[in-house]
Amino acid sequence: MEGSSSSSANNPPANTATELEALQKQHEEKLVRIEELKKRIESTKLRLEEKMKKKKMNEVSEERKQSFKILCEKYNILRDEYNALLQAEKSKEEE
């Protein structure tokens, strides 16, 4: 029994070393993959932030366009009223 234990004890270190090397290689590959994924996550995060900024700027721009349109409409109404009052004033002066 002891003879069979000692002979099997000699083989496992070779297998263990090979397994250990394989595990180390897998570990290194996984670490590289993790770093790649971290970089992809960061770049995706930056792109998303840029898109959100652009969307916000578009919304602000759209709000500004609407405000400008409303102001133009108000200006035109006031201008028309002013011109009508001015015309009425001139008509009274001519009489």
Helices and strands as residue ranges (DSSP letters): H 2-94
